[in-house]
Amino acid sequence: MSTKNYSDYTKFNSSSTLNPFWITGFTDAEGCFSMSILKSKTHAIGWTIEPCFIITLHIKDLNLLKAINKFFKVGTVSLSGNKLARYRVRSRKDLQIIINHFKNYPLRTSKTISFVYFCEIFNLMNSNAHTNVEGFLKLVSLTHKLNKPISSSTLDKLSYLGILPSIELEVPVLDSVTDLDPSWISGFITGEGSFTYFTRTRINSKKNSVKDYTLVMEITQHSKDWFILNLIKNYFKLGKVYSETRAISKFRLTQKDEIIQKIIPYLKNNPLQGRKALQFSIWIEIVNILAAEKTRTLQRDSKIEILIKKLSKI
């Protein structure tokens, strides 16, 4: 199998058209629905809440953020320091476009719960709930459950307004999802997938030192999204899902034949985007060398080491 067959789909620029399911899969991996609680001199209660949809990536994926910006036709892309780039949507008019997208192309991970809380806060703000103390405290209570809890210092500053009400929203049952769109999976892999390798040095029967290479495709998630990794495993009908420490779970695939027969054709039809696509193309070059040159030689290992160095620099 020649890697040149895959050169076209690994290249990416901001003029590329993104599939809406890909957008949702990538957002499940990298997107964030947030609410900022800020002091305000223009609001009667002295505080306000600002909603935001944001995706932050390495600056090398600036073109990918520009393509997402082009897809939604709202928001801005900006640089943050020397290493990061951000796509942000902050106006309520533009955020309605974002919300409509995710209602038509639903999120699949536990980020669904954040989206439910975000929408409730957004709707309450459209009813001007944030302009009075009672409504504002309700919004703070919902924001406290949106992603991570509000800092204790901020809660202390807000305490003079009153006690936060206890609010629980009805949220979808996450593991009731039974299938995944192929483009969603590709978007999710672009965000959460990795293409790497294991090496093992050993002494062969001729007393020579040789390296064994194992190519590894992984998708990493918090263990609360274990069910998503199992759905991906069931979709491909290969790989393993296992848990690590600190509530981290992984889908892992290491079999070269399965990579060649299933993963490569799949990602040809449902391409990765941005820097991850380039990483994948180099990773596949290594797969092809291992498939074509089964006998270990210094020449083969030298070619692989050159590609590994190239992979580490992307």
C-alpha positions as CSV (number, residue, x, y, z in Angstrom):
1,M,0.0,0.0,0.0
2,S,1.5,3.3,-1.0
3,T,1.1,6.4,1.1
4,K,0.8,8.6,-1.9
5,N,-2.8,7.4,-2.2
6,Y,-3.5,9.4,1.0
7,S,-1.6,12.6,0.2
8,D,-4.6,14.5,-1.0
9,Y,-6.9,14.1,2.0
10,T,-4.1,14.8,4.6
11,K,-3.6,18.3,3.2
12,F,-5.8,21.0,4.8
13,N,-6.5,24.7,4.4
14,S,-9.1,27.1,5.5
15,S,-11.0,26.8,2.2
16,S,-11.9,23.1,3.0
17,T,-15.6,22.4,3.6
18,L,-16.4,20.7,6.9
19,N,-19.1,18.1,7.5
20,P,-21.6,19.3,10.2
21,F,-21.3,15.9,12.0
22,W,-17.5,16.4,11.9
23,I,-18.0,19.8,13.6
24,T,-20.0,18.2,16.4
25,G,-17.5,15.4,16.9
26,F,-14.7,17.8,17.0
27,T,-16.6,20.0,19.5
28,D,-17.3,17.0,21.7
29,A,-13.5,16.7,21.8
30,E,-12.3,20.3,21.9
31,G,-15.2,22.7,22.3
32,C,-16.3,24.5,25.4
33,F,-19.6,26.2,26.4
34,S,-18.8,28.7,29.1
35,M,-20.2,31.5,31.2
36,S,-18.1,34.3,32.7
37,I,-19.3,36.0,35.8
38,L,-18.0,39.6,35.7
39,K,-18.1,42.8,37.7
40,S,-20.1,45.4,35.8
41,K,-20.5,49.2,36.3
42,T,-23.4,49.3,33.8
43,H,-25.7,46.7,35.4
44,A,-27.8,47.6,38.5
45,I,-26.8,44.6,40.6
46,G,-23.1,45.3,39.8
47,W,-22.5,41.9,38.1
48,T,-23.2,40.4,34.7
49,I,-22.8,37.0,33.0
50,E,-21.3,36.6,29.5
51,P,-21.8,33.4,27.5
52,C,-19.2,32.1,25.1
53,F,-18.6,29.2,22.8
54,I,-14.9,28.6,22.4
55,I,-12.4,26.2,20.8
56,T,-8.7,26.6,21.7
57,L,-6.0,24.8,19.6
58,H,-2.3,25.0,19.0
59,I,-1.4,27.8,16.7
60,K,-0.3,25.2,14.1
61,D,-4.1,24.5,13.7
62,L,-5.0,28.1,13.0
63,N,-6.3,27.2,9.5
64,L,-8.6,24.6,11.0
65,L,-10.1,27.3,13.3
66,K,-10.6,29.6,10.3
67,A,-12.4,26.8,8.6
68,I,-14.7,26.3,11.6
69,N,-15.3,30.1,11.6
70,K,-16.2,29.9,7.9
71,F,-18.6,27.0,8.6
72,F,-20.6,28.8,11.2
73,K,-20.2,32.3,9.6
74,V,-20.1,33.9,13.0
75,G,-17.4,34.5,15.7
76,T,-13.8,35.4,15.5
77,V,-10.4,33.7,15.4
78,S,-7.5,35.2,17.3
79,L,-4.1,34.3,18.6
80,S,-3.4,33.9,22.3
81,G,0.3,34.2,23.0
82,N,2.9,32.4,20.8
83,K,1.4,28.9,20.9
84,L,-2.4,29.1,21.0
85,A,-5.2,30.2,18.7
86,R,-8.9,30.5,19.7
87,Y,-12.2,30.5,17.9
88,R,-14.8,32.4,20.0
89,V,-18.5,33.3,19.6
90,R,-19.8,35.7,22.2
91,S,-22.8,37.7,21.0
92,R,-26.1,36.2,21.8
93,K,-27.3,36.6,18.3
94,D,-24.4,34.6,17.0
95,L,-24.6,32.1,19.8
96,Q,-28.1,31.2,18.7
97,I,-26.6,30.0,15.4
98,I,-24.2,27.8,17.4
99,I,-27.0,26.4,19.6
100,N,-29.2,25.7,16.6
101,H,-26.4,23.6,15.0
102,F,-26.0,21.4,18.1
103,K,-29.7,20.9,18.3
104,N,-29.7,19.6,14.7
105,Y,-26.5,17.7,15.1
106,P,-26.4,16.6,18.8
107,L,-23.4,16.2,20.9
108,R,-22.7,12.7,22.1
109,T,-20.4,12.8,25.0
110,S,-20.9,14.2,28.6
111,K,-20.5,17.6,27.0
112,T,-24.2,17.2,26.2
113,I,-24.9,18.0,29.9
114,S,-22.9,21.2,29.7
115,F,-24.9,22.1,26.5
116,V,-28.2,21.6,28.3
117,Y,-27.1,23.9,31.2
118,F,-25.7,26.4,28.7
119,C,-29.0,26.6,26.8
120,E,-31.0,27.1,29.9
121,I,-28.8,30.0,31.0
122,F,-28.9,31.4,27.5
123,N,-32.7,31.3,27.4
124,L,-33.0,32.9,30.9
125,M,-30.7,35.7,29.8
126,N,-32.8,36.3,26.7
127,S,-35.7,36.8,29.3
128,N,-33.5,39.4,31.1
129,A,-33.1,37.1,34.2
130,H,-29.6,38.5,34.6
131,T,-30.8,42.0,35.3
132,N,-32.4,41.3,38.7
133,V,-30.9,39.7,41.8
134,E,-33.2,36.7,42.0
135,G,-32.6,35.8,38.3
136,F,-28.9,36.5,38.5
137,L,-28.5,34.1,41.5
138,K,-30.4,31.4,39.5
139,L,-28.0,31.9,36.6
140,V,-25.0,31.6,39.0
141,S,-26.4,28.4,40.4
142,L,-26.7,27.0,36.8
143,T,-23.2,28.2,35.9
144,H,-21.8,26.5,39.0
145,K,-22.8,23.2,37.3
146,L,-22.0,24.1,33.7
147,N,-18.4,22.8,33.5
148,K,-16.4,23.1,36.7
149,P,-17.6,24.7,39.9
150,I,-17.2,28.5,40.3
151,S,-14.2,29.4,42.4
152,S,-14.7,29.9,46.1
153,S,-13.3,33.4,45.9
154,T,-15.9,34.4,43.3
155,L,-18.7,32.8,45.3
156,D,-17.6,34.7,48.4
157,K,-17.8,38.0,46.4
158,L,-21.3,37.2,45.3
159,S,-22.5,36.0,48.8
160,Y,-23.9,39.4,49.7
161,L,-26.5,39.0,47.0
162,G,-28.1,36.0,48.7
163,I,-28.1,32.2,48.8
164,L,-27.8,30.3,45.5
165,P,-31.0,28.4,44.8
166,S,-30.7,24.6,44.3
167,I,-31.5,23.8,40.6
168,E,-31.4,20.5,38.8
169,L,-32.1,20.2,35.2
170,E,-33.3,17.1,33.4
171,V,-30.5,15.9,31.1
172,P,-30.3,13.1,28.5
173,V,-29.2,9.6,29.5
174,L,-25.8,9.6,27.9
175,D,-25.3,5.9,27.4
176,S,-28.6,5.6,25.6
177,V,-26.8,6.6,22.4
178,T,-26.6,3.5,20.2
179,D,-24.8,4.6,17.0
180,L,-22.3,7.3,15.8
181,D,-22.1,9.1,12.5
182,P,-18.8,8.3,10.7
183,S,-18.0,12.0,10.2
184,W,-18.6,12.5,14.0
185,I,-16.1,9.8,14.7
186,S,-13.6,11.5,12.4
187,G,-14.1,14.8,14.1
188,F,-13.7,13.3,17.5
189,I,-10.5,11.5,16.5
190,T,-9.1,14.7,15.1
191,G,-9.6,16.2,18.6
192,E,-8.9,13.3,21.0
193,G,-7.1,10.7,18.9
194,S,-3.3,10.1,18.8
195,F,-1.1,8.2,16.4
196,T,2.0,7.0,18.2
197,Y,4.2,3.9,18.7
198,F,5.9,1.7,21.2
199,T,9.5,0.5,20.7
200,R,11.2,-2.5,22.3
201,T,14.9,-3.3,21.9
202,R,15.9,-6.9,22.2
203,I,18.7,-9.3,21.2
204,N,17.8,-11.7,18.4
205,S,19.0,-15.2,17.7
206,K,22.1,-13.9,16.0
207,K,23.0,-11.9,19.1
208,N,22.2,-8.6,17.3
209,S,20.3,-5.7,18.9
210,V,17.1,-5.1,17.1
211,K,14.1,-2.8,17.6
212,D,10.5,-3.9,17.5
213,Y,7.9,-1.2,16.6
214,T,4.3,-1.3,17.6
215,L,2.1,1.3,16.0
216,V,-0.7,2.6,18.3
217,M,-3.9,4.5,17.6
218,E,-5.5,5.8,20.8
219,I,-8.5,7.8,21.8
220,T,-8.4,9.2,25.3
221,Q,-11.4,10.3,27.4
222,H,-12.5,10.8,31.0
223,S,-13.9,7.6,32.3
224,K,-17.4,9.1,32.5
225,D,-17.3,8.9,28.7
226,W,-16.3,5.2,28.7
227,F,-19.5,4.4,26.8
228,I,-18.4,6.6,23.8
229,L,-15.1,4.6,23.5
230,N,-17.1,1.4,23.5
231,L,-19.3,2.7,20.8
232,I,-16.3,3.6,18.7
233,K,-14.9,0.1,19.4
234,N,-18.2,-1.5,18.3
235,Y,-18.3,0.7,15.2
236,F,-14.9,-0.5,14.0
237,K,-15.3,-4.0,15.5
238,L,-11.7,-4.0,16.6
239,G,-9.4,-2.6,19.3
240,K,-9.7,-2.5,23.1
241,V,-11.1,-0.2,25.7
242,Y,-9.4,0.0,29.1
243,S,-9.1,2.2,32.1
244,E,-6.0,3.9,33.5
245,T,-5.5,5.7,36.8
246,R,-7.0,9.2,37.5
247,A,-10.3,8.3,35.8
248,I,-8.8,8.1,32.3
249,S,-10.1,5.6,29.8
250,K,-8.6,4.7,26.3
251,F,-9.6,3.0,23.1
252,R,-6.5,1.4,21.7
253,L,-5.7,-0.3,18.4
254,T,-2.3,-1.9,17.7
255,Q,-2.8,-4.6,15.1
256,K,-1.1,-3.6,11.9
257,D,-3.4,-5.6,9.6
258,E,-6.5,-4.1,11.2
259,I,-5.0,-0.6,10.7
260,I,-4.4,-1.3,7.0
261,Q,-7.6,-3.1,6.3
262,K,-10.1,-0.9,8.3
263,I,-8.7,2.3,9.7
264,I,-6.9,3.6,6.6
265,P,-9.9,3.1,4.3
266,Y,-12.2,4.6,6.9
267,L,-10.1,7.7,7.3
268,K,-9.8,8.0,3.5
269,N,-13.6,8.3,3.3
270,N,-14.0,10.3,6.5
271,P,-10.8,12.4,6.7
272,L,-9.1,13.9,9.7
273,Q,-8.3,17.6,9.5
274,G,-5.6,20.0,10.4
275,R,-2.4,18.9,12.1
276,K,-3.8,15.5,13.1
277,A,-4.2,14.6,9.4
278,L,-0.5,15.3,8.8
279,Q,0.5,13.2,11.8
280,F,-1.7,10.4,10.5
281,S,-0.1,10.5,7.0
282,I,3.4,10.1,8.5
283,W,2.2,7.4,10.9
284,I,0.8,5.5,7.9
285,E,4.2,5.8,6.2
286,I,5.6,3.9,9.1
287,V,2.8,1.3,8.9
288,N,3.6,0.8,5.2
289,I,7.3,0.3,5.9
290,L,6.5,-2.3,8.5
291,A,4.1,-4.1,6.2
292,A,6.4,-4.1,3.2
293,E,9.7,-4.8,5.0
294,K,8.9,-7.5,7.5
295,T,12.5,-8.5,8.0
296,R,14.3,-6.2,10.4
297,T,17.3,-4.4,8.9
298,L,19.3,-1.4,9.8
299,Q,18.1,0.3,6.6
300,R,14.5,-0.3,7.5
301,D,14.9,0.9,11.1
302,S,16.8,4.0,9.9
303,K,13.8,5.0,7.6
304,I,11.4,4.5,10.5
305,E,13.5,6.6,12.9
306,I,13.6,9.4,10.4
307,L,9.8,9.4,10.2
308,I,9.5,9.2,14.0
309,K,11.5,12.3,14.3
310,K,9.4,14.0,11.7
311,L,6.2,12.9,13.5
312,S,7.5,14.4,16.8
313,K,7.9,17.8,15.2
314,I,4.4,18.3,13.9
